[in-house]
Amino acid sequence: MSDNSQPTTSQDASPEEIEAAMAANASDELSRLQGELAELKAKSAELADQFLRAKAEAENARRRAEDEVTKARKFGIESFAESLLPVADSLDAALGIKEATPQQLREGADATLRQLTSALERNKVLAINPPAGEKFDPHQHQAISVAPADQEPNTVVAVLQKGYKIADRVLRPALVTVTAPK
């Protein structure tokens, strides 16, 4: 009895069988490569979509930021202006009084000055008004004159005009008289 279940080798196979086997292997390889290509195309399309969405989101964020900056520039002073409206109302009311006494004018001017000072402080505009004897600071004070005085040299003797700063930035230095060096 002969056993026909032995695998055939390439030496036993006919050229047609070898060609058929090679065609089958090529077909399997082609199918595998086509599947891989389809996967890569799908992945590429997904990545392209993600890129476009990210690009659109970045563009929208940039546009929103530009709009916010534009609005901040346009309306940034709105709060400050609202703070000054009561001051303007007080001045209008004072000018509307035809027969005001000097005492009424003085009281009204004091009240209006308090309103103005309060409005400035709410908006972080602070006065620079150094007391006599404070050391001269060229970053916040501007010396207008030098005067002899019985205090340390290079210290403030008198303030001729208040200065102002907003946050840490000097808007206008205080005009001061300082003591002469000894």
C-alpha positions as CSV (number, residue, x, y, z in Angstrom):
1,M,0.0,0.0,0.0
2,S,1.4,3.4,-0.9
3,D,1.0,6.5,1.1
4,N,0.0,9.4,-1.1
5,S,-0.4,11.9,1.8
6,Q,3.2,13.1,1.6
7,P,3.5,16.8,0.7
8,T,4.8,17.5,-2.7
9,T,8.0,19.5,-3.0
10,S,8.9,21.9,-5.7
11,Q,10.9,19.2,-7.3
12,D,7.9,17.0,-7.5
13,A,5.5,19.8,-8.7
14,S,4.9,20.6,-12.3
15,P,5.6,24.1,-13.6
16,E,1.9,24.8,-13.7
17,E,1.5,23.9,-10.1
18,I,4.4,26.1,-9.2
19,E,3.0,29.0,-11.2
20,A,-0.4,28.5,-9.6
21,A,1.2,28.5,-6.1
22,M,3.1,31.7,-6.9
23,A,0.0,33.3,-8.2
24,A,-1.9,32.3,-5.1
25,N,0.9,33.8,-2.9
26,A,1.0,36.9,-5.0
27,S,-2.8,37.2,-4.8
28,D,-2.7,36.8,-1.0
29,E,0.1,39.4,-0.7
30,L,-1.8,41.8,-3.0
31,S,-4.9,41.4,-0.9
32,R,-2.9,42.0,2.3
33,L,-1.3,45.1,0.8
34,Q,-4.6,46.4,-0.4
35,G,-6.1,46.0,3.1
36,E,-3.1,47.7,4.5
37,L,-3.4,50.5,2.0
38,A,-7.1,50.9,2.8
39,E,-6.2,51.1,6.6
40,L,-3.6,53.8,5.9
41,K,-5.9,55.8,3.7
42,A,-8.6,55.7,6.4
43,K,-6.0,56.8,9.0
44,S,-4.7,59.5,6.7
45,A,-8.2,60.8,6.2
46,E,-8.9,60.8,9.9
47,L,-5.6,62.7,10.6
48,A,-6.4,65.2,7.9
49,D,-9.8,65.7,9.4
50,Q,-8.3,66.2,12.9
51,F,-5.7,68.6,11.4
52,L,-8.4,70.7,9.7
53,R,-10.5,70.8,12.9
54,A,-7.5,71.8,15.0
55,K,-6.6,74.5,12.4
56,A,-10.1,75.8,12.4
57,E,-10.2,75.9,16.2
58,A,-6.9,77.7,16.3
59,E,-8.2,80.3,13.8
60,N,-11.4,80.7,15.8
61,A,-9.4,81.2,19.0
62,R,-7.2,83.8,17.3
63,R,-10.2,85.6,15.9
64,R,-11.9,85.6,19.3
65,A,-8.7,86.9,21.0
66,E,-8.5,89.7,18.4
67,D,-12.1,90.6,19.0
68,E,-11.5,90.7,22.8
69,V,-8.4,92.9,22.3
70,T,-10.4,95.3,20.0
71,K,-13.2,95.5,22.5
72,A,-10.8,96.0,25.4
73,R,-9.2,98.9,23.5
74,K,-12.5,100.4,22.5
75,F,-14.3,100.0,25.9
76,G,-11.4,99.7,28.3
77,I,-12.0,103.2,29.6
78,E,-15.7,102.6,30.1
79,S,-15.4,101.8,33.8
80,F,-13.2,104.8,34.4
81,A,-15.7,107.1,32.5
82,E,-18.6,105.7,34.6
83,S,-16.7,106.6,37.7
84,L,-16.3,110.2,36.6
85,L,-20.0,110.7,35.7
86,P,-21.0,111.6,39.3
87,V,-18.2,114.2,39.3
88,A,-19.5,115.8,36.1
89,D,-23.0,115.7,37.6
90,S,-21.8,117.5,40.7
91,L,-20.1,120.2,38.7
92,D,-23.2,120.7,36.5
93,A,-25.3,121.0,39.7
94,A,-22.9,123.5,41.2
95,L,-22.9,125.7,38.0
96,G,-26.7,125.6,38.1
97,I,-27.0,127.4,41.4
98,K,-27.3,131.1,40.5
99,E,-27.0,132.7,43.9
100,A,-24.5,130.3,45.7
101,T,-22.7,131.6,48.7
102,P,-18.9,131.2,49.0
103,Q,-19.5,128.6,51.8
104,Q,-21.8,126.6,49.5
105,L,-19.3,126.8,46.7
106,R,-16.5,125.6,49.0
107,E,-18.6,122.7,50.4
108,G,-19.6,121.7,46.9
109,A,-16.0,121.9,45.6
110,D,-14.8,119.8,48.6
111,A,-17.5,117.2,47.9
112,T,-16.7,117.1,44.2
113,L,-13.0,116.7,45.0
114,R,-13.8,113.8,47.3
115,Q,-15.9,112.2,44.5
116,L,-13.0,112.7,42.0
117,T,-10.4,111.3,44.4
118,S,-12.6,108.3,45.1
119,A,-13.2,107.7,41.3
120,L,-9.5,107.8,40.7
121,E,-8.7,105.4,43.5
122,R,-11.3,102.9,42.4
123,N,-9.6,102.9,39.0
124,K,-6.1,102.4,40.6
125,V,-5.0,106.0,40.0
126,L,-3.2,106.9,43.2
127,A,-1.8,110.3,44.2
128,I,1.9,110.7,44.8
129,N,2.1,113.2,47.6
130,P,5.2,112.7,49.7
131,P,5.3,114.2,53.2
132,A,8.0,116.6,54.2
133,G,11.1,114.7,55.2
134,E,10.6,111.8,52.8
135,K,13.7,110.8,50.8
136,F,13.7,112.1,47.3
137,D,12.8,109.4,44.8
138,P,13.7,110.4,41.2
139,H,11.3,107.6,39.9
140,Q,8.3,109.3,41.6
141,H,9.4,112.9,42.2
142,Q,10.7,115.7,40.1
143,A,12.8,118.3,41.9
144,I,11.8,121.8,40.9
145,S,14.0,123.6,43.3
146,V,16.5,123.1,46.1
147,A,16.0,124.9,49.4
148,P,18.0,125.0,52.7
149,A,16.1,123.2,55.5
150,D,16.7,121.7,58.9
151,Q,16.3,118.1,57.7
152,E,18.3,115.4,55.9
153,P,19.8,116.3,52.6
154,N,17.9,115.1,49.4
155,T,14.6,114.9,51.2
156,V,11.3,116.5,50.3
157,V,10.6,120.0,51.8
158,A,7.3,120.7,50.1
159,V,5.1,119.4,47.3
160,L,4.2,122.0,44.6
161,Q,2.0,119.6,42.6
162,K,0.8,116.1,43.4
163,G,1.9,113.3,41.1
164,Y,-0.1,110.3,40.1
165,K,0.5,106.7,39.3
166,I,-1.6,103.9,38.0
167,A,-0.6,100.5,39.5
168,D,3.2,100.8,39.6
169,R,3.5,103.1,36.5
170,V,4.0,106.8,37.2
171,L,1.6,109.0,35.1
172,R,3.1,112.2,36.4
173,P,5.8,112.7,39.0
174,A,5.1,114.9,42.0
175,L,6.8,118.3,41.6
176,V,8.8,118.9,44.8
177,T,11.3,121.1,46.5
178,V,14.1,119.2,48.1
179,T,16.8,120.0,50.7
180,A,20.2,121.1,49.5
181,P,23.1,118.7,50.1
182,K,25.3,119.9,53.0
